[in-house]
Amino acid sequence: MQHPRTSAMTALLAAGCVLGVVALTLKAGEGSHPALDTALSTTTGFLFLLAGAVAHVRRPANPIGVLIALAGVALFLEDLQFTANPVLYTIAVPLRAASSPVIAHLVLAFPHGRLRSRWERLLVAAAYVVVLGIGVVGLLTDDDPRDLLAVAADSQAAPVVGRALGLAATAISAGVVVVLLYRWLTGRLPQRRLLSPVVVIALAGALTSGAGTALGDAHPLSGPLLQAYRILFCLWPLAFLAGVMRARVGHAEMVRLLLERDGTGLAALVQDDEVWKDSRSIDALNAAAGLVLDNQRLTAELEQRLAEVRASRARLVAAGDEERRRLERDLHDGAQQRLVSVVLLLLRMAGRRSGAGLPPELGAVLAGAVDELQTAITELRELARGIRPAILTEAGLAAAVRSLADRIPMEVALAVGTVPRLDAAVEATAYFVTSEALTNALKHARAERADVRIAVTGAGLRVEVTDAGVGGADAGKGSGLAGLRDRVQALGGELDVTSGPGGTAVTAVIPMAAEKP
């Protein structure tokens, strides 16, 4: 979509090109100006037009391109005074110094295209009023026959008006240079980098022009100094263009860029105007914003995957516990009861019925079978208790751990704090951590004593089992501790195993789920 300012810019460029050709023709035909002066002034005007066009194409929302092109048009309007046509001459008289206020406006508005302080607005307004006001006075008092609006023609008025215009232009230039220096000295590095070419040319031009004027026309250095000023002035459009090329985006564009990156809202940023005008700052910020957005997206995806993995592992643990309970019930109600029936009802009944008539050999066989079956029943009960002790379900973690410590053929120092009834998965995991650590201490570490501490710490249940055995435990090897670590992590906890020549410490911290009443 074409920007609303584009039509005005197109008309301004067309008028500038026409005026440039006319000004070149008039100045060359007038004959009183050196060819170099004519070439420099014409080149300067067209460079302003070119720089304005490029600036507008780069950033049509920024009015700085219009101001740059307007400076070129104003330069060409000044040269219309060399025409022989009375109408054109009458139009040109008030515009003899038209470029001064426009360039002052351009310099103070660069690079974002607007005047930001009250003093800048006052200075620019004064420049337009003073220069155009003096021009109107000159129009009314000019004794040139080409002036169609002269109402008080006076041959002495022209030099006075000329000196007034010169003083006004000098005062405007001085004010602009002061403001530029202040902005450069108080600005940050990006602002200085953008203003440096403009400031350098402004200072050099002011020095050469002031020195040449102060020396007077008769001084041999006056001409070269004024010629150097014209060359420096010719370079000024290029300085503005260089700044425009580097100052690529403004505040609204940058905020919109960040908010709409990849169609995803990122942030609303508070900006320092001058910092945001520097292209390298923009590139760095854009890259950083992209990294932040990508990192946030990846982090969110990773957290979602982790949550899914934790939920899956928790479901596996719950399913495993449920299968343990089913197997424990099957063993208790099925195989264990059948073996008891065989021992009590069949073998012992057969022995009592046979009585003394039973051969000794057969009696010994029956007694041995009863003993073996009784041992099998005991082992089956231990197996069922190891799958999931009934006391754990009925009385809770503390009672189950005390029962476990009583059965272990090793001295166990037990310290159990006030532990409420917890979620079945949490209680089962804490019990199996304790059981596995004590079993390893007895079988592998050959420890004679173990310490068990269970307590609620914050929102977690802490289980710690230590022994003074030979060490060598490794959660990364074998299926016991490794399986327990997976089980603990499935509930969102952590299992730590520290083992060395001085003994082994197994510590589990398990987040507590909803407590049972």
Secondary structure, 3 states (H helix, E strand, C coil): CCCHHHHHHHHHHHHHHHHHHHHHHHHHHHCCCCHHHHHHHHHHHHHHHHHHHHHHHHCCCCCHHHHHHHHHHHHHHHHHHHCCCHHHHHHHHHHCCCHHHHHHHHHHHCCCCCCCCHHHHHHHHHHHHHHHHHHHHHHHHCCCCCCCCCCCCCCCHHHHHHHHHHHHHHHHHHHHHHHHHHHHHHCCHHHHHHHHHHHHHHHHHHHHHHHHHHHCCCCCCHHHHHHHHHHHHHHHHHHHHHHHHHCCCCHHHHHHHHHCHHHCCCCCCCCCHHHHCCHHHHHHHHHHHHHHHHHHHHHHHHHHHHHHHHHHHHHHHHHHHHHHHHHHHHHHHHHHHHHHHHHHHHHHHHHHHHHHHCCHHHHHHHHHHHHHHHHHHHHHHHHHHHHCCHHHHHHCHHHHHHHHHHHCCCEEEEEECCCCCCCHHHHHHHHHHHHHHHHHHHHCCCCCEEEEEEEEECCEEEEEEEECCCCCCCCCCCCHHHHHHHHHHHCCCEEEEEEECCEEEEEEEEECCCCCC
